Amino acid sequence: IECIQYPGETMFVPSGWWHGVLNLDLTLAITQNFCNYGNFDKVWKSLRKGRKRLSVNFLRNLKEPYPQLYQKAI
């Protein structure tokens, strides 16, 4: 898929999609890695494997607000 994004437009790239960007003018990019119930297993495995210290902090912060995901992760 190729396109030109014009001022005021938003681009959504689904998780796991490889992509490349060529900026034709001054640009502002906002990115966010997203984790939800649907992709939690994949995100957790990747985080645990590649970012061990971050995964410990992530797990600690899951315990109270998301106990079902916390249980899934331990």
Secondary structure, DSSP 8 states (H G I E B T S, - for coil): ------TT------TT-------SS-----------TTTHHHHHHHHHHH-HHHHHHHHHHHTTT-HHHHHHH-
